[in-house]
Amino acid sequence: MGSTNSTTAGPPVRSKTLVPTLTQLTCCANKYKYEVYRDEVSDGPFDVVFLLGVGTSMRADQYGDLARKIVEGTRTVLAVVDFNPFSVVKYDPKKFAAAVQSVLADVEADAAAPLTHDRRVVVGGHSAGGHAAAAACAADPGAYDGFVGLDPCPLPGSGFQPIPLPTFVWGFRKKT
């Protein structure tokens, strides 16, 4: 059996353009490194800003595959934030909160990715960055609309204060 090739006219296909932007900013004498991801073909303004703190010994540029999966086909702006880039210590909720506020101000000022007036701010983190994000949420829950933990260390319920926000935690109970 042979194969046949046929073409049919259809609607044009828009290619997905994911825009990673690596930016370093200085705020309050602290340096933060972050990458911003968004899907350029999303219609309308962006309605979710997700700020993800990196894990111990990780850099902001090491989350590209995950970031692309999060933003693809959505109206979400994701900023992967290293709030303590010159140290493996990522547990400080005050440094996390300060970095989030600085990065959020930059995201809000970006005319190329306008946000809706009622945009949601979700924070989270991986490993130790998840711990810092959870502690920041517990300390100031009014500043955020939700929490996402990617194997945060320690797991909520085993050392965290309660997080009075919508929360999603993915992780392991057994540590090796």
Buried (B, 14 or more C-beta within 10 A) or exposed (E): EEEEEEEEEEEEEEEEEBEBBEEEBEBEEBBBBBBBBBBEEBEEEBBBBBBBBBBBEBBBBBBBEBBBEBBBEBBBBBBBBBBBBEEEEBBBBEBBBBBBEBBBEBBBEBEEBEBEEEBBBBBBBBBBBBBBBBBBBBEEBEBBBBBBBBBBBBBBEEEBEEBEBEBEBEBEEEEE
